[in-house]
Structure formats: structure tokens, C-alpha cells
Amino acid sequence: MEVHNQHPSHDSKQAKVVVIMVPFPCQSHLNQVLHLSCLISSYNIPVHYACSATHVHQAKLRFNGINSHAFAQIHFHELPTPHFVSPPPDPNALSKFPSHLQPSFEASLHLRDPMTKLLHKISSTTRRVIVVHDALMAYVVQDTATTPNAESYSFNATCAFTCFFDGWQMMGKPFHVDKPKGLPSFEGCYPSEILNLITLQTKYLKFTSGSILNSCRSIEGTYIDLMKAALIGEDKQQWAMGPLNSGRVDDSKSSNSQHKCLDWLDKQATNSVLYVSFGTTTSMTDQEIKELAMGLEQSGQKFIWVLRDADKGDIFAGDVKRAEALPEGYEERVEGVGLVLRDWAPQLEILAHRSTGGFMSHCGWNSCQESITMGVPIAAWPMHSDQPKNAFLVTDILKVGAVVKQWAAHEEEVVASSTIAKAVKRLMTSTEGEELRKRAEELGGAVQQAVKEGGVSRTELDSFIAHITR
């Protein structure tokens, strides 16, 4: 989203409105809410970002935004939570869902009291307080409803397509809708603990004045309208103002601070490199890592592979590195062809690079939007949560991706290296892959227009700002 700063002269009314942002403590959610904070702050509105100390630190550490000015304006609040255990991920668990994060999710429920204190403190000195909270934090901000000069807006961190069909399935399919053929079921996507947490929010979501989606009408206008009609309700407003991290990548960084993988990409041919990353909540077994390693090697394609364990609930609590599961001598064999990264990687810059021609992804919504925005087609390999439906949106509806592995809950069969190699070649070297890339580039162009002055997403952001400062 292009960021702009209004002149202070416009701002006498706005100074009387203060926004509190309340993210859910998981990387993709923290990041999206921080990007939205920067966008709101760029309209000269005071913005407060409130979360547990460890998650505030995590959000700041990993922020890769372009708007350092707006970032500097944000007030961060480190709210106290009880101590929670932070076990390492279990790559051998039956489900790929990051259940090891559950203690940190449960601890976030204790933010209600400190959140209410912050709300009351801010509300006593301003005309109106706007609380923008992750939909999974509705319980925490419930006291907004009894604060006279406050109103709350829920923020959905995944696409309208998945929100709509997950919501519809959760409610027991209460009305008829034309369900796309082959849509993955809700079964097996979420364990009962997280479903209980989601259910807990439902009662408190009724108090919101409206809803914000990190999505774009150019991508899924039909489903944004369905969400509004069926789930949000005609009496509430909804704004689709994504992608929030639409990434004009920051060109101002001095070249000596450039990540080594970008130097490597500079030397490769256009659209020749496959970027492989499964996000911050996926852990693969040793066997899966071996098959993926061999599949990438057999494909004969250039690649950058981010090989790291899933985040712990507290990413700062003693790093336990896993024993290396790559085949013996692997990195020596693929030298010059593939690059294995074991740390945080600058995903947006990699996807924006002219040499990147495909993205093998778990299909978290952040990753999908970043890939689409940069016009890069996706090799879809969903693992849990919203990812199976996001992947379906990418491959079957938008047709900007190909399937690596069909979603099947609790299927214990490891994807063979030959299947992976075939999927990589299909995306990177076939006529079909060319067509997917062309469509991805067209859709990416439309999304980039959407966030510019006068574009659909920018207009919705302006509309939200006008609404909260009315």
C-alpha cells in the first residue's frame, strides 16, 4: 500500500481519535496487524500496538516494511501475561497444526485486564478510541463494549474465501451456497483446542462495529461480498484494504546490508529460481526433509530453500537447533544450483526479484498475497488451518498455482521426491507453468493498482479512516 502523510492542518479533528491495535500472538497475525498500524499511522492518527512483551519484540524484530516513518510513530505496549511454557515443535506429530503454540495462545486470554486498563487510560483523554483487534482476540477486548467513547473493529488475517467457507461449515451449513467442486473439508484442519478458542470469540464478535479484511477485491471480490452478506451482516461495515504488505520493496537499503541470497539471485536468469518456504508454523519430519531435498535436486531447477523449524511460542526462549536432516553432502552437490537458508529470509524481496519464477508454499495467507502481488505462481502444499482452502483458492479458482500435494487430513504418507520433482518442473518449465505465471503477473498487476491512489483497496482504507474520524 502506498503510504502518504496528510498535512498536519487536516489533523485537528483526527488528533481526537486514537487507535489501539490488538494482534493475535502468532507471526503472520502480528505482522499483518503491524502493517495495518503503519497504514493508519500514516494518516497522522496516534496508533498504539498492544500485546505481550515477547510478541511485541517479535513483531518489531521481523518487520520488513517500507514505511519506517510510520513505524517510528507507533506506541508499543508490552502487556503482562502469565508465564507460559514454550516447547519446541514436534515434527512427528500426527497433525501439522502447531499445537506447541497453544500455551502462548491460552496465555493471551489473560490480556483482558491489562488491555482494559490501557483502554480506560486512553479513553479518558480522547474523544474516541478505536480498537482494531484480531478476530481471535475478541474476548480480550470485550470491555470496549462498555466504554462509552470506544468502538471496536475485528481484523481477519486470512482471505474472505476461507473465512466464508470455514464459517459456513462451522455453523453447520445453515444456508445454501454454490460450493466449488472439490473444496477441501474443514475436517482435520484445526485441533479441538484452537476450535474452542475460536468458539470463545464468537459471543464477543457481536459487539464489533465492523470488520476489516486483509484482502483485495481484485483477488476475491465475490467472496468479500458473500462474507458481508452472510457472516458480517448488513448492519455492519466491512472494509477490504489489502494486501497490507503490498511491498514496494525498500530500495533505499544500502547494498552492503543486502541479504546474501539476494546477491545470489542477482546472478541468476529471469524467472529461473524456485523459492521454497513453509512459513513460521510448519515443521517437517526428517523423512519429509530428505524427500524434499532429493526432489529439488532431481528437478534440476535453481532454488532457494528456507529450512527452519516452526516458531516456538516465545521465539527468544533458548534456541534448540534440530540435528540436520539433509542427505550427506547435499549442499556441496547442489552448490551453484541451490541455496539452503536456515534463518529468517527476506521473503518479500525474494519474491520481488526478477530471477524468482515460482514459490513452493504452505499457502499461509501472507505468503499467498505476497506471491500474487509479485506475480509469482505458487506450487501449493498446504499443511493445516486455513491453508487447504487458501491453496484451493490459488490453484482452482484464481488459477495462479499448481498442486504439489492434495490436502488430506492426517494422511501419513510422505510425499515422494519424484512427485516433488514433477511438481517443480511443471511449475518452472512447462507450458502450463508459463500460463500460470502469465495469470499470476496479470493478477499481480491488478493488485498493485488496487493499493494505489484511486484503487479499490486504497479507497476502502480511505473510507475506513473517514469513518473512524467522522
Buried (B, 14 or more C-beta within 10 A) or exposed (E): BBBEBEEEEEBEEBBBBBBBBBBBBBBBBBBBBBBBBBBBBBBBBBBBBBBBBBBBBBBBEBBBBBBEEBBEBBBBBBBEBEEBEBBBBBBEBEBBBBBBBBBBBBBBBBBBEBBBEBBEEBBEEBEBBBBBBBBBBBBBBBBBBEBEEBBBBBBBBBBBBBBBBBBBBBEEEEEEEEEEEEBBEBEBBBBEEBEEBBEEBBEBBEBBBBBBBBBBBBBBBEBBBBBBEBBBEEEBBBBBBBBBBBBBBBEEEEEEEBBEBBEBBEEBEEBBBBBBBBBBBBBBBBEBBBBBBBBBBBBEBBBBBBBBBBBBBBBEBEEEEBEBBBBEEBEEEBEEBBBBBEEBBBBBBBBBBEBBBBBBBBBBBBBBBBBBBBBBBBBBBBBBBBBBBBBBBBBBBBBBBBBBBBBEBEEEEBBEBEBBBBBBBBBBBEEEBBEBBEBBBEBBEBBBBBBEEEBBBBBBBBEBBEBBBE
